[in-house]
Amino acid sequence: MKARFPYYLLAILVVMSMLLGACAQATPTTAPAADQPAAPTQGDAPAAPAAEQTTITFWHGYNADVEAKFLDETLIPDFEALHPDINVESLVVPYDQFRRKLLIAMSGGEAPDLARIDIIWVPELADTGALAKLNELLPDFQALADQMLPGPLSTNFFNGNYYGLPLDTNTRVMAYNEAVFAAAGIENAPVTIDEFLEDCEKIKALGDDTYCFADGGTYAWATNPWIWSFGGDVTDPEVTKSTGFFNSEATAAAYNFLKDSIDKGYINPSMKGGSYDTWGAFSQNKVAMILEGPWFPPYFDQQFPDLEYGLAPMPAGDGGSISVVGGEDIVMFQQSENKEAAAEFMRYMLSEEVQLKWAGQGQVPVLKSAIDSETI
């Protein structure tokens, strides 16, 4: 899915009251019989029974060093304080193992109650019958859906039903190294493809070991921003065929531009395939520009707090300034035996207060109100 780069607290009020209706007993006029218990005094009143605990499992691929730590140490304790009868067990699953682990768990009847999954997995899992139909399960589904940005919400729609709700969205923008720009005499990020090439020529003059741009391969996440910005495409709008689109002149022009830029030494050759530490090179002033997402600032700032950089949209070509859109949805599994408790955690994660807290961790909110908030 493509989208133009977006220029980006529902306060939770939970009143918990405990009935302390311990009534003082009348003082007996005669002593109780030896085989009868004395009437209880107010201080002897039995404690109210503890609320029955429900444990829900939540699988996700949050980064262990930043995001998962924030989830486990801040958000889950806050949720459990609001819902003392619900415990949340979270599990980090690496992205490259996530889908396989889910399929194995489902085949054994041990799927988690909830999971944060890539938007591209929702229709596949929905088609197998693994996911709960939230529009049928949640009485307040429409109210929740109306608060969401329509693009991210649509990634949960499959064959007439909604099998999840958006949790976060993302895109890729150009991060540029201010020190390299200054050394090359560049004041601002390139707005157009032509300006990008002009800047690359200046950066090339700094030496053969300094590159204008670097990326990790020719996968869609890396090449589609260039294809779309050049005016090309991958398929027709209905996603029924690629002939005439992926092999169009505009798409070919984008690939030729990337190849020529590699040949000229503007782009690091690792984009053709191979191992290259783009973040490391960027931090060492060896690369001027890289495409990165909203996860970049919190992670990068933690590793390289002294490096000055800026962020800008994709340079525009004949197709405009266009980048990719991705993100994750939160889904509930049919195998869950704790659907009501799981739904409460979903609502919590989608509250404006929590969405804004996630924004501070590099997660782009999906609520209309959050996007328009003063915090964002």
N, C-alpha and C positions, 0 to 999 in steps of 0.2 A: 504494500500500500504506500502511496506517496502522498506527501502533504507539504504545503509551504511551511517553512519554519515558524512556529508560533511564538509571538512575543508575550511571553509570559511577562471564626473559630466556632460549623454547627456546634455551639457549646453543649457539652453533655451535662445535664443537671439530673442527678439521681438522688432522690431523698430516701434514705433507709431508716425506718423506725422499728424499734423493738418494743414489743408489748411487755411492760413490766408489771402486769396485773397481779402482783402477789398481794392477796388480801390478808390482813391480820385476822387471826383466828380469835374467837371469843375465849376468854380465860375460863377454864372449867371451874365449877364451884366445889367440886369434890375431886380428890386425887383419882387418877385412872387406875383401873385394876392392874394387878401386876402383869397379867398376860396381854395387856393392851398397850400400844405405843402411845407415848405422850403426844398431845396435839402439837403440831409443828408451830414454831414461832416464825416471825417474819424472816429472821436471819437464817432459818433452816429451810426456806423454800427451795425446792429442787430447781437446778439450773435448767433453762430451756434446752431442748434437744438441739444438737448441732445440725445445721442444714446439710442435707444430703449432697455429696460432692459429685459433680460430673466432670470428667476429664475429656477434653477434645484434643485432637492431634492436628497440627498445622505444619505442612511441609512447604519449604520455600528454597529459593536459591540466592537469598540475600548474602552479600559479602560478609564473611565471618568477622573481619577485623573492624568494620564500621557499622553496616546496616544490621546484621544479626545481633551484634552486641547491643545496639540501640533497642532493637525489638525485645530482647530477653531481659535487659536491665532497666528499661524505662516503660515501654508500651504494655507489655504483658503484665508486669506488676500493677500498673495503673488499672488495666482492665479487670484483673482479679480483685482489686480493692473495690471496684464498682460492682462486681459480680462475685461475691465471696463463695457462691455455690458452684463456680466454674473454674476449673484449672486448665491451663493451656500448656501443652507440651509442643515445643517447636523443634523442628529438625531441619538442619541445613543439608541440602542435597546439591552437589555440584551440577552445573547445567548439563555437562556431557553424560552424566549418569542418571539424570532426573527421569527422563521418559521411560527408560528401561526399568528403573526401580519402581515406578508407578505401575507399569504393566505387570511386573512380577507380583507386586502387592495385591493388585486387583484380582489376579488369577487365583491367589490364595485366600481371597476374601478378607484381606487385611489392608484395604485402602485407608488412607488417612480420612479424617472428617473433612478437612479443608486443605487446599493447596493453592499456592501462588504459582501460576504457570504462564509460559510464553503464550502470547495471543494466538500463535499459529497452531497450538495444540488443542484449543477449545473445540473446533468442529470435529477433529478426529476422535477425541474422547467422547464427545456428545454422540457421534454416530455409532459408537459401540454400546451406548446405553449406560455408560459409567457415571455420568453426571446427572445431578438432580436438576429438574426444570424449575428454576427459581421463580419464574413468573407464575407458576402454579403453587409453589410451596410457600412463598412469602406473602402474607396478606398486604404488606406495605411495599411490594415490589415496585409498583408504578410510581409511588412517591419517591423511592430511591432512584429509579431510572431517570425521572424528570430532573434530578439534580446533576446528572452526569453530562460531560461533554459528549455530543452525539457520535463522534468518530470512535473514541475508545469504547463506548457502549456497544456500538455495532459489531465489534469483534466477538461478542458473546452470543450473537443471534445465529441460529442454525435451524433450518427447516421449521420455522414458525414459532420457535421458543427461544428463551434466553437461558443459557446454561451457566452463566457466571455474571460477574459485575467487574468493571474495570477497577484496577487498584492503583496503577501508575501508568504514565505514558512517557515516551522519550523520543528524541531525534538526535541527529548529529549536526554540529556546527563547527566552524573553523576556530581552533585555538591557535593563537599566534604568539610567538616568543618575542617580547618587547626588546630584549637585549640584542637579538639578531636583527630585528627590524632597525634598531637605532644604528647598529654597525653598518648596515647597508644603506642608510639614509632614507628609510621608509617611515612615514609618519602615521599612516592609517592602514587598516586591513583592506585588501582589494575588494572592490564592490562588483567588478565584472571579471570575466575570464581574461579579457585583454589586459586589465590591470594586474591580474594574477601572473600572467606571463612576463609583464614588465618588471614586477617585483622579483620574479624568479631569476631574471637576468642579473639584477643587482645583487641578489644573494649568492648566485653562482660565482660572482667576482670575489667573494670572500675566501674562496679556496675550494678545492675538489672534495674536501671532507665535510663540507657544509652543504646541506640540501635544503631546497625550498620547501619540499613537502615529502611526507612519508605516510604509508599505510601498510596494512598487513596482508594484502592479497587482492584477488580479483573477484571475490565473493560479492553477492548482491549488495550487502550492507556497505561495501567500499565503493563499488562502481556505479550503483544506481543514482546517487546524487549527481554525478557527472553526466550520466546518460540523460536524466530528466532535465537538468539545467541546460544541456545542449539542445533540448527540444525533442530528444528521442524517447523511446519507450521500450518496454519489455514484452508487453502483450497489448491486445486491444482492450478497451475499457471494460468489456464484459468478462475478461480473462478467459477467453475461449480459444485464442490462437496467438502465436508469436510471429508467424510469418508475415512479413510486411511491416513489422514493428521492431522486433529485436534485430532484424537485418536491414533496417531502414538507413537512409543516408545520415540522418541525425545521430542515430546510435553508433554507426560506424565512425562518425566524426569524433565522438567522445572517446572511443577506444584509440583512434589514431592520435588524438591529442595526448592521451596518457602515455602511449608508446613513444611518441616523439619527445615528450617531456622526460621520460626515462633515458632515452638515447642522448639527450642533451645534458644530462646530469642534473636536471632540475628536481626530479623525483627519485628517491632512493630506489634502486632496482629490486628491493625486497617486495615491492608491490606485485611483481610478476610471480612471486613465490619465494619462500625462504624465511629464515629466522632473522628478525631485526627488532631490537628493543626500542620502539618508537618513543615511549615515555622517557626512557633513559637518555636517548639521543636528544630529545626535546629539552630535558633538564640540563644537559651539558652544552647547550647552545650549538648543537650539530644539525638540528632540524628547525626550520622557522615556523612551519605550519603543520598541523595534524587535525583530522576530523575526529571529534570526540562528542560524547553525550553528557547528560546532566550528572552522571556519576563522576565525571572527571574532577570537578573542583574539590569535593570533600576528600577523595582519595589522593589526588595529586598534591593538594595543599598539605596533607599530613606527611607525605614523603619528601616534598621539596618546598618547605614553607617560605623560602627566600626568593623563589623564582617569580618574576613578574610576567604576567601573560594577559592577553585579552581574548574575548570571544566575539565572533561575528558570523553572520549567515553565510551560506555557500555563495561563492562568486557567481553572478548571474551570466547566463548565456542566452541563446535565442529562446530557450524555454522558460527563462526567468531564474530566480533563486529558489531551488527546490531541493529538499532533502528527504530522507527516509523517516518513517514513523514506526515505532515499535512499542513495547510495553508488556505489562503482565496483567492478567486477570485473576480474580479470586473465585474459585469454584468449590462446590460442595459435592461429595461423592454419594451416589445412591446407597452404597454400603454403610454409610454413617448411621449409627444408632443414636446419635446425639444431635439431630438436625436442629432442634430448637436452640440448644446452647451454641452450636456452630453458627447459626444465624445471628445470634447476639454479637459474636466476635466479628462477623462480617460487617454488621452495622457500625461497630466501634471503629474498625479499620477505615471505614468510609465516611466517618464523621469529619466535619471541617477541621475541628481541632487537631485530630490525628493526621489528616492530610497535610496540614500546614507544618506539623512537626516533622513529617517525612520529607517535606520540601527542604528542610535544613540538612537532610542527609543525602541530598542529590536526587530525590524522587519527584518528578513533575506531577502535581495533583491532577485529578480527573474531574473534580467538582467545579461547576461553573462559578460558584460563590468563592471558592478558594483562589481560582485564577484571577478573579477581580478584587481580591482582598488587598488591603494596604501592605500586608506582610510580603506578598509576592511582588 
